[in-house]
Each structure stands twice: as C-alpha cells, then as structure tokens.
Amino acid sequence: MTEQSAPANPATAPKVWPTELRLRKDRSVLAVAFDNGESYELPAEILRVRSPSAEVQGHSPAERKLISGKRDVTILEVQPVGNYAVRLVFDDMHDSGIFGWGYLLDCGRDLARWQADYEAELSAAGLSRDPPKRR
C-alpha cells in the first residue's frame, strides 16, 4: 500500500470518522475511537512496521520491506494531516507514513492477523521483533 492522500470524492471517503485519538503515556499505543462505536488500541510496533509510507510499502507489493527490531518503538508525535489522516513520528525517526482514518480502522479490525502475519514473516526470514543487542 502506498501513502494515502485525501479522498478524491465523497464516494471514496471513509464511512466512519475518529472521535478520539489518544497516545498512551508510555507512547507505545495509539488508542482510536470511531463514530460507529468501534475503538482500538494500536501498538506502535505494528503501526511502525506496517506504515503506509512508500519507504516501508514500496511502490508495489514486491517492494515491501520487512522491518525488524521494533518491539520497543514508541510514537513521539501525532500530527494532523488535513481532516483525513495523521502523520506519526516514531522514536526511530520514521515519519513519512500518512495514516488515514480507513487505514487505522483496518489496522484495528485486523490487528490479530497483522500481528500474526508479521511474526510469521520475521520467523521465516530469521529476524526478530527485538532490537539488536548493543555491544
């Protein structure tokens, strides 16, 4: 998936809108509630490794990068992007992903699958969620 932009027309706009975005004090979770009553706690790690940025997703599925070592990543800032998204700034300085409301909703709804798929990909590649040990 590439960076999301403003919907071209109302027909493509998300059907639900966030009513609350809250970053936990430890900055490891973004809580999001939607006007349809759904609410989710989205781990910073999954948001980082599944960032919709071209840097992570590439410009085609074949270009998608597998990001490892982000178990302890945190979110430093949540910056509004118009009325359709937020830009998240992570403590590893990744800040190029635009997280549209639909993307955050999909993440919440599919979080267990996204997490399982991520862990399976890491395992298959011999990589870890843990950051490399410092010498």
C-alpha positions as CSV (number, residue, x, y, z in Angstrom):
1,M,0.0,0.0,0.0
2,T,1.3,3.5,-0.8
3,E,0.9,6.7,1.2
4,Q,-2.8,7.7,1.4
5,S,-4.0,11.0,0.2
6,A,-7.2,12.9,0.6
7,P,-10.2,11.1,-0.9
8,A,-10.8,12.3,-4.5
9,N,-14.6,12.5,-3.9
10,P,-17.1,11.9,-1.2
11,A,-17.9,8.4,-2.5
12,T,-14.4,7.2,-1.6
13,A,-14.3,8.9,1.8
14,P,-14.3,6.6,4.8
15,K,-17.7,5.8,6.2
16,V,-16.5,6.3,9.8
17,W,-14.5,9.1,11.4
18,P,-12.4,9.1,14.6
19,T,-13.9,10.7,17.6
20,E,-10.8,10.3,19.7
21,L,-7.1,9.7,19.2
22,R,-5.1,9.3,22.3
23,L,-1.4,8.4,22.8
24,R,-0.8,6.3,25.9
25,K,1.6,7.9,28.4
26,D,4.3,5.4,27.6
27,R,3.8,6.2,23.9
28,S,3.6,2.5,23.0
29,V,-0.1,2.5,22.0
30,L,-2.3,4.8,20.0
31,A,-5.9,4.5,21.1
32,V,-8.5,5.4,18.5
33,A,-12.3,5.5,18.8
34,F,-14.6,5.9,15.8
35,D,-18.1,7.4,15.5
36,N,-19.6,3.9,14.8
37,G,-18.7,2.8,18.3
38,E,-15.6,0.8,17.4
39,S,-12.4,1.5,19.4
40,Y,-8.9,0.0,19.2
41,E,-5.6,0.2,20.9
42,L,-3.0,0.1,18.2
43,P,0.6,-0.9,19.2
44,A,3.3,1.5,18.0
45,E,5.3,-1.5,16.8
46,I,2.6,-2.6,14.3
47,L,1.9,0.9,13.2
48,R,5.7,1.3,12.5
49,V,6.3,-1.9,10.7
50,R,3.1,-1.6,8.7
51,S,3.5,2.1,8.0
52,P,1.7,3.1,4.8
53,S,4.7,5.0,3.7
54,A,6.5,4.3,0.4
55,E,9.6,3.8,2.4
56,V,8.1,0.7,4.0
57,Q,5.5,-0.4,1.5
58,G,7.4,0.4,-1.7
59,H,5.5,1.2,-4.8
60,S,4.4,-2.4,-5.3
61,P,3.9,-5.5,-3.1
62,A,7.2,-6.9,-4.3
63,E,9.0,-3.8,-2.9
64,R,7.5,-4.0,0.6
65,K,10.2,-4.1,3.3
66,L,10.2,-6.4,6.3
67,I,11.1,-4.2,9.3
68,S,12.6,-6.0,12.3
69,G,13.8,-5.0,15.7
70,K,10.9,-2.6,16.5
71,R,9.4,-4.3,19.6
72,D,10.2,-1.2,21.8
73,V,9.5,1.6,19.3
74,T,7.4,4.5,20.5
75,I,5.4,7.3,19.0
76,L,6.8,10.7,19.6
77,E,4.2,12.8,17.9
78,V,0.8,12.5,16.3
79,Q,0.4,15.3,13.7
80,P,-2.9,16.0,11.9
81,V,-2.9,15.9,8.1
82,G,-5.9,17.8,6.9
83,N,-9.1,16.2,8.2
84,Y,-8.4,12.8,6.8
85,A,-5.3,11.4,8.5
86,V,-2.4,11.7,10.9
87,R,1.4,11.5,10.5
88,L,3.0,9.5,13.2
89,V,6.6,10.4,14.2
90,F,8.3,7.4,15.7
91,D,11.4,7.4,18.0
92,D,13.5,5.8,15.3
93,M,12.7,9.0,13.3
94,H,10.4,7.3,10.8
95,D,7.9,10.0,10.0
96,S,6.8,9.5,6.3
97,G,3.7,7.5,6.8
98,I,0.3,9.2,6.4
99,F,-2.2,7.1,8.4
100,G,-5.7,7.7,7.0
101,W,-8.8,7.0,9.1
102,G,-9.6,4.0,7.0
103,Y,-6.1,2.6,7.5
104,L,-6.4,3.0,11.3
105,L,-9.8,1.3,11.2
106,D,-8.4,-1.6,9.1
107,C,-5.5,-1.9,11.5
108,G,-7.8,-2.2,14.5
109,R,-10.2,-4.6,12.8
110,D,-7.3,-6.8,11.5
111,L,-4.8,-6.3,14.3
112,A,-4.5,-10.0,15.3
113,R,-3.9,-11.1,11.7
114,W,-1.5,-8.2,11.0
115,Q,0.5,-9.2,14.2
116,A,0.5,-13.0,13.3
117,D,1.5,-12.3,9.7
118,Y,4.3,-10.0,10.8
119,E,5.6,-12.5,13.3
120,A,5.5,-15.3,10.7
121,E,7.3,-13.2,8.2
122,L,10.0,-12.4,10.7
123,S,10.4,-16.0,11.7
124,A,10.7,-17.1,8.1
125,A,13.4,-14.5,7.5
126,G,15.3,-15.5,10.7
127,L,14.6,-12.0,12.1
128,S,13.3,-10.8,15.5
129,R,11.0,-8.2,16.9
130,D,13.7,-7.3,19.4
131,P,16.3,-4.6,18.6
132,P,19.9,-5.8,18.0
133,K,21.9,-6.1,21.2
134,R,24.3,-3.2,21.8
135,R,27.9,-4.1,22.3
